[in-house]
Amino acid sequence: MDNKDLDYYLNLDWTLIEGEDLDFDGNPYHYIEIKEIPSFVFCAKTIEKARENYKRQLKLTLMVMLENGDHITEPGEEEDEPDWESLCP
């Protein structure tokens, strides 16, 4: 039985990907993605605010993943290579 809980996952050393882009009005914003959770992105007006606040969104994301029984890829865990033949007939 896997007994890894929310606190365990929140304290992992996630691989953060930081960047900057423009919104629809041409204003810059900063984002943080997490390599191990491709669906995760957090945006803020400054990189400081993004770094300060992304963990709240991470907590919600992890709560949903745990509730759904989704596999959570941990930092350093090897990703399985997709079975391309079954994906692309």
C-alpha positions in Angstrom: 0.0 0.0 0.0 1.3 3.4 -1.0 1.2 5.7 2.0 2.6 8.9 0.4 0.4 11.8 1.4 0.0 15.4 0.3 2.8 16.6 2.6 5.2 14.1 1.1 4.5 15.4 -2.4 4.5 19.1 -1.4 8.0 18.7 0.0 9.6 17.1 -3.1 12.3 18.9 -5.0 10.2 19.6 -8.1 11.8 20.6 -11.4 10.6 24.2 -11.9 10.5 25.7 -15.4 10.3 29.5 -15.3 9.4 31.7 -18.2 7.9 34.9 -19.4 5.3 35.5 -22.1 2.8 38.2 -23.2 -0.9 38.1 -22.4 -3.6 38.9 -25.1 -3.1 42.6 -24.5 0.6 42.4 -24.9 1.5 42.8 -21.2 4.2 40.6 -19.8 3.5 37.9 -17.3 5.7 35.2 -15.6 4.9 31.5 -15.3 6.1 28.5 -13.5 5.7 25.0 -14.9 6.6 21.8 -13.2 8.4 19.3 -15.5 7.0 16.2 -13.7 3.4 17.5 -13.8 2.8 18.6 -17.5 -0.7 19.9 -16.7 0.7 22.3 -14.1 1.3 26.0 -14.8 1.0 29.1 -12.5 1.1 32.6 -13.8 1.7 36.0 -12.0 2.7 39.5 -13.0 6.2 39.2 -11.6 8.5 36.2 -11.2 8.8 37.0 -7.5 5.0 36.6 -7.1 5.0 33.5 -9.1 7.7 31.9 -6.9 5.9 33.1 -3.8 2.5 31.7 -4.7 2.8 28.7 -7.0 2.8 26.2 -4.1 -0.9 27.0 -3.4 -1.8 25.9 -6.9 0.5 22.9 -6.6 -1.2 21.8 -3.4 -4.6 21.9 -5.2 -3.3 20.1 -8.2 -1.8 17.3 -6.0 -5.0 17.0 -3.9 -7.0 16.4 -7.1 -4.4 13.9 -8.4 -4.4 12.0 -5.1 -8.2 12.0 -4.9 -8.4 10.6 -8.5 -5.7 8.0 -7.8 -3.6 9.5 -10.6 0.1 8.5 -10.8 2.3 11.3 -9.7 5.7 11.3 -11.3 8.3 12.2 -8.8 11.5 14.2 -9.5 14.1 11.8 -10.8 11.6 9.1 -11.7 12.2 7.8 -15.2 9.2 8.4 -17.5 8.1 5.4 -19.4 8.5 5.7 -23.2 5.0 5.7 -24.8 4.1 2.6 -26.8 4.0 4.5 -30.1 2.6 1.6 -32.1 -0.5 1.5 -30.0 -0.9 5.2 -30.0 -0.3 5.7 -33.7 -2.0 2.9 -35.7 
